[in-house]
Amino acid sequence: MELKTIDFVGLFVVFCSVVSIFDERYYLSDLLSSFRFQYLNFLVAWLLYTLVIRKKIFIVSALIPIALNLFYLAPTWIVDKIDKADLKIYFANLLSSNDKYDLVINDILKKSPNLVVLQEVTQAWEKELSKLSKKYPYKVVVSREDNFGIAVYSSIEFKSYRTFISSAGLESLLVALKVSNENITM
């Protein structure tokens, strides 16, 4: 059986899909887990290709990681409808070397979201963002001097929040709030 480039790519995507299961244990797996949607799309196309050319081993090889990726992705597609007016989220990657604090702060205040989620928050950014504390009294900030600081500012009181640390020492936040009598976790 002659293997074509598409078969090698397909097997590589199968490998990445399987390795991504260990996302909470290993840094490389964590990085690979970010591409599950792309893996799923490629694997479905590869499955159709293998069905046409009748390569049974590749059909089975595609079905298992398709199911695996669906297992992780499907719950994210099932969301209760929330009226758009109920929650407005502002998300920005600040770029840790950026020192144009007032542009970001003014943009946040102008857009007036309920929730502000920020990446690459340094101590300098944390200090400048304290100007938001009147409008956003609820916050959790994990500032870092590299590119991995994170923060959530909210005008809605947090029900709870937790900080998770990966094996690579990087923090993630889990924030729970109640909006229009609906529990929301992000």
Disulfide bonds with the S-S distance in Angstrom:
none
